[in-house]
Amino acid sequence: MSFTTVNPATGEVVETFDGHTPEEVEQRLARAAAAFAEHRRTSFADRARLMRGAADLLDAEQPDVARTVTTEMGKTFAQAKGEVSKCALAMRFFADHAETLLADQPIESAAGRSFVRYQPLGPVLAVMPWNFPLWQVVRFAAPALMAGNVGLLKHASNVPRTALYLGDLFRRAGFPEGCFTTLLVSSGEVAKIIADERIVAVTLTGSERAGASVAAAAGDALKKCVLELGGSDPFVVTAKADLDRAVSVGVRARTQNAGQSCIAAKRFIVEAPVFDRFLERFTDQMAALRVGDPMDPATDLGPLNSRAQQDEVDAQVEDARSKGATVTCGGERPGGPGFYYPPTVLTGITGDMRVAREEVFGPVALVWPAADLREVVRLANDTPYGLGASVWTGDQSEQRRLVDEIDAGQVFVNAMVASTPELPFGGIKRSGYGRELSELGIKEFCNAKAVWVA
C-alpha cells in the first residue's frame, strides 16, 4: 500500500510514500520492545532533557513543519504554526512535571507504610487522525515517553510526511531508536498489531467507527484502550451573557481549523430574549470570513481536508435544507480547484435532519432558540456525544447550574473549549473514554502498583 500527500488547496498530488512491509513492521515492533526494556530504567531527568530537546527542534523548525501540515491537511499557515508551538509547550510541561505527577502516592493503612507507585506499561500503539496531525500525537507521546513507555504511531493515511517527521523528531532529539516509531500501515493492519504480544495498550483519536473497531480489537486482546472520538459540542448563550464577546468567540470556536475539530462549537443554543440579536450578529461575522489560500496571511479559513470531507459536509447541509432548515449564510459548495466550503449557518433544525444527530466536521453552525435555562440544558444534552461544552453567562448561579447539569468531559465558562496540558481531556457517551493530558492522562498508561510494607 502507498500513502499519498494531496494538497487540499489544489487537489494536486504532492508526494507518495511506500508503506512498510510486514518484515519492516516486525523490525519496528522488535526495536520498540527492546527500547522499552532500557527506556523504563532511565531517570526522569534524562527523559526531560531529551523531551526539551524535541521541543527545541520543533521551535527551530516551526515554519517548515507548519508548511508541511498546511500542505497535507489544509489548515491555515498561521494555525499550523500555532499547533507547532503548542506541541513544544506540552513537551516542556511534561518534561517539567512528569516526576511530580508520577511520584509515589502515600496511602493511610494498617501497614507500617503503604503507597501507590506508578510504573510504565510498555509499547503503546497510537492511532491518530489528520485534523491536528502534530498536536494529537504529541499529547499522547509527551506524557507516555516521560512516564517511561515507548510509542508506535499509526497516523492517518493522508498525512505521511507529518507522520515520518514525528518519528524522526524524537530520534534527532536523542531518544534511543525504537522509543518512538512511525508505522506506515493501513487501517486494516491495526487489529493484527494490537494483537501482537509486544503491544500492551492502544490509544485512538478519531471517528466512532474507528473507535469501535480499535476497542473491539483491544478487548479481544485484553489490552488497555483510551478513545477520544467525535463531538457535537454545545455553545450555550443565556440572556445574561456578554453577547458581543459570545458572538466573536463563537465564530472562532466554530471555524477554527475550517471547523474540523472534535471540540469545535457545533450547536449554538441561545436563550430566546437574545436569540434574534445573536443570530444576526453571528451570521454577519460568519459571512465576513475570508476563505482562500491557506498560505495567505489574510485567509481565515482554508480548504477542508479532502474531497470526501467536502462531499460529506455538502450532503449534510443539503439534507437539512431539503427538510426545511433555513440557511442564513453560506451553504453553497464552490466550484474550482481545492476542497473548500463556505462558513454556513443553519436554523430551523428538526430531529429528522442528519445534522441534528451527526457530527458536522466543517464550518457549519447550527443555531437553536431555547425558551429558558431548562430547555437550554435539555438541548445541550440532546446528543449522543459528550466531549466538550462552552457556556456563556455572567450570572454565577447559572454558571454553577450549567457546569453541573451539562453532560460533557469538559465545560468552559465564558471561553471556547480547548485542550491544555494542565487539564484532563476526554469525553463521555459516544465521545469515548479515558483521558489525555494532565495527571490523569500521564497515568493512563501506567501500572498503579499498590505497595504494602509491614
N, C-alpha and C positions, 0 to 999 in steps of 0.2 A: 504494500500500500504506500502511496505517496501523500505528502502533505503540502498544500499549496497556499501561499500568501496571495490573496486577491485584494487590491486596493478598493475599498468600498466607495471612495470618492469618484472613481473612474470605471470600476468593473474590470480593470485590466489585471492580468496575472503578473505578479512581481517576481516570484521565485518559487521553486518546487524542491522539496526535500524527500529523499527516500526514507521510508520507515525502517525501524530497527527489525532485524530478523529475529527469529526465535533464539538463535545462538547468541546474538547480541543482548537480548533481554536477559538471558540466563547469566551472561557475564556480569551484567549490571546488578542483578539480584545477588550474585555471589559477592561482588565487591561491597554492596550495601551491608550485607550480613557481617563481613569481615571488618568493615569500618565501624559498625556499631560496637563490636567487641572492644575496640580501642577507644572510641569516642566517649562511651559511657563512663570511662575511668578518668577523663580529663577534668580539670578543675573549672569552676565557674569563671574564674579569672582568665583562663586560657580561651574558653569559648567566647567570652565577652570581647577579648582582643580581636579574635577572628571576625566576630559579628560586626564590630565597629569598622573593621577593615572593609567589609562588604558594603556598609553604609557609605564609607568614604568613596568607594568606587562608584556607587550609584550617583552620588553628588557630582563627582568629577565628570561622569559620562551622561549627565542628565539630558542635554539636548539630543544626542544621538539615540539614546534609549527612547526618549519621548517620540522622536520621529519614527522609530520602528513601530511603536504602539499605534500611532496615528495612521501609519500606512497599512497596518494589519487589520485594525478594527474600527477606524473612522472617527474616534473622539478628537475634539479639537486639540491642537498642539499645546495650547495653554493648559487644558485639563490634563493632558498626558504628562506635562512637566510637573504639575501638582501631584499626580499619582506617584511619580518617581520620588519626589521629596517626602511624601507621606510614608513610603516604604522605608526610606532611610531613617525617618523619625521612629518608626516602630522597631526597627532593628536596634537602635540605640536605647529605646525604652527597655526592651527585654535584656539587652546587654547590661544595663544598669540595675535592673530589678529582679532578674531571674533568681539569684541566690536567696534574696529575701522572700520572694513569693513561694519558693520551694523549701524553705527552712523547716526543720523538724517542728511539728506541732505538739506541744505538751498536752497531755490528757490527764485529768484528775481520775484516779482509780485506786483500787486497793493494793496495787503494786508498789514496790519501792520507787519505781519510776516507770512511766509509760508515755509513749508518744507515737505520732504517725510520721513516717519517713516517706518522702516522695521520690521514686526512682523511675528512670526511663523504661519504656516497654521494648523498644527495638525499631526495626524498619517500618515506617508508616507510609502507605500509599496515599497520595493526594490526587484526586480527580477534580480538575479545575476548569472554569468557564472562560470565555473570551472577553466579557464586558469590562472587567478590571483585571487585565491579564498579568499585571505585576502585583497589585495590592492583594488580591485574593490568594495568591501563592505565598507572599511574604507574611501575611497574617497567620498562616499556618506554619511556615518554615522557621520564622524567627523564634517563636516560643518553643517549637518542637526541638530545634537544634540546641537551643540554650538549655533545655531540660536534659539533654544527652541522647535524644533519639536521633535517627537519621531518616531522610525523606527520599521518596521516589515520586516524581511528578509525571502524571499523565495529563497533559494540558489539552485544551480544545484543539481540534484538528486544524482550525483556520488561523492559529497564531504560533506557527512552528518557530519563527525567528525569535519571538519573545521567550518561548519555552527553552530553546537552546541557549539563549543569552543567560537565563536564570541559572541553568546548570553550570555554565562556565563562570558565572559571577562568584559563586561560593568557592569554586576551585581556585580562582585567582586571588580570592581573599585569604587563602591559606588553609581552608578546611581540607582535610585529607580526602583523597579520591574515594568516592563511594558515600560520603556523608550527605550529599545531595545530588541526585541523578535524574536527568530528564529521560523519559521513555517516549519515543515517537511510535506509538501503537494505536490501533483502532479501538473504538468503544467495545467492540466485540471481544477483545482480548482481556478486558478488565477483570471479568469474573475468574478467569484462569489465574491471573496474577494474584488476586485476593486469596485464592485457594492455596497458593504456594505457602509452604510451612514457614518460610523466612519472613513473610509479611505478618505483622502482629495486629495491625489496625488499619482503618481506612477513613479518610475524610473526603467529603464531596461538597462542592458548591455548584448548584445547577438546577435543573428542572425537576418537577415532581416525578416524571417518568424515569429520569436518570437516577434520582434518589431512591426510588422504589427498587430499581434493578440492583444498585450497589448494596442497598440494605439487605436485599434477599441473599445476595452472594456472601455478604459478611455474616448474615445469620446462619447460612448453611455451614460456614467455616467456623462459627462461634468466635467471631472476632469483633472487637470494639469498633463502633461506627459513629461518626459525627456528620450530621447532614444540615446544610444551610440551603434551603430551597427557595421557592418563589415567594412573592409577597404582593398584596394589593392594599398597600398602606393607606389608612385614612388620614386626612389632613382636616382637622376639625376647627371650625371658626365659630365662636359664640358671639352673641351680641355685645359682649364686654371685651372683645379683642381690640388690639390696635390694628385697625383694618388696613391702613396703608402698608404697614410692615408685613402683615399676613399675606397680602396680595403679592408684594415684591418677592418675599421669601418663597411663597407658594409657586410662583413661576419658575424660580431656580430649582426648587425641590422636585418639580415635575420634569424639567427639561435637561437637568444635568446628564451628561453622557448620552445626549439625544433621547432621554427617557429610558435608557436601557440599564436600569439599576433595580435590584431586588427591593431596596429600601427607598426608592423614589416615591414621593407622594403620588398616589394614583386616583384616590376617591376623595373629592373635596366635599365635605359635609358642612353646610353653612346654616346657622340659625336664621329663621325667617326674617326677623327685623332688619338684618344686614345683607340678606341674600342678593337682592337686586343690585345693590351698590357693589358688592364683592364681584358678582358675575360680570358687570360692565367693566370694571377696572381690570379684572383678571383677563378677560377676553382681549381688551385693548393691549395689555402688555404682552400676552402670548402672541398676538398678531404682529407686534412690532419686532419680534426677534428675527435676527438675520440668519438664514440658512444658507450654507455655502461651503466653500473650500475649507476644510478643517485646518489647513496650514496658514490661512489668512487670519491675522490677529483681530480683524473686525467681525469674524464669524462667531455667532452664538451657538449654533447647532451644526454639527457635521452630519454625514450620512448615517443611516442605520448600518448594522454590521454586514448584512448580506441581502441578496435578492430574496431569499426565503423569508428573512425577517420583514422586509418591506412588504412582501405579499401577505404575510400573516396580519400585520397591523392594518393594512388596507382592507383585508377581508373582515376584520373585526369591526372597523368603522362602518363599512358598507352594510354589514348585518344590522348594526344599531340604527343606521339611517333608514333602512328598509322597514324597520319595525316601529318607526315613529320618533326616534331621537331627533333633537334639534342640534344642528351644527352651528355654533356661533362664530367659529373661525376655523380655517384650515379644512381638513377632510378631503382634499383633492390630491391624489397621487401625481407628482410632477412627471413630465417626460424628460428625455435626455439621459445622459450617462450618469452612473452612480446610483446609490440606493437611498435616495433622500425621501423624507416625509415631513410635511409641514407641522408646526405646532397646532394642535387641534383641541377644541373644547366642545364637549357634548353635554347636553342637558336632556331632561325628559327620559331618563333611563328607567327601563322596566325590567322585571325579573326574567323575561324570556329572551333578553339580549345576551349575546356572548360576553360582552364587556362587563355585565353585571356579576358574572361568576368566574371569569378568567382573568389572569394577569395580562395587562396590555403592556408589552415591552417596547414602548416607543413613546413619542412626545404627545400623548393623547390624555387629556384630563377629563374626568367625569365629575360633574357638579350636581349635587343634590341639595334641595332645601330640607330643613328639619324644623318642625314646629316648636320644639323645646328641647331641653337638655336630655330628657328621657329618650326622645326619638334620635337625638344625636348619638347616644350610646348604642341604641338598637341598630342604627345604620352602620356605625363604625364596626360593630361585631358581626354584622351580617355578611360574612365572607368565610370561605374555607381556610383562609390564611391567617397568620398571626405573627408577622415578623416585626414591624415597627408601627408607630403612630406618632403624629405630630398634633399637639393640641394648642389652640390659641385663645387665651382669655386672660384678662387682667385681674380676675376675681379668684382669690386664693381658695375659697371653698369649692368653686368649680374646678380648679386645678386638681385639688385632692380627689374629688369625685371621679374626674375623668381618668386620672392616674390609676385609681383603684378599680374602676369598672371596665376599662377598655382591655380586651384580651390581646396582648402582644408581648413579644420578647423585650421590647424597649419602648418607652414613651418619652418623647422630648417635648418640653413645655416651652412655648414661645420660641421655638427653634426647629430647624429641619432635622430629620433623623440622619445620623452619621455614625460611622464606626471609628472608634478611637482606641488606642492601645490600653487605656486605663480601665475601660468599661467592658463587661462581657457582651458578646454579640451572638445572637441566635434567635430562633423563633419557637412558636408552639403551633399546634394544629398541623395543617399541611405545609407549614413553612419549615418543618424539620425538627431536630432535637440535638441536644448538646450545645456547647458554647465554644466560641473562639475568643482570643484576646483576653487580657486581664489575668487575674489569679485563677479564675475558673478555667479559662482556655488553656493556660500552660499546664494545668493539672489533668486535662482530658486524656492525655497520652502518658500518664504516669501511673505506676503502681502505688496506691496508697497503702503502704505496708504498716500494719499495726505492730508495735514493739512493746513487749511487757518484760520489765526487768524486776525479778523478785528481790 
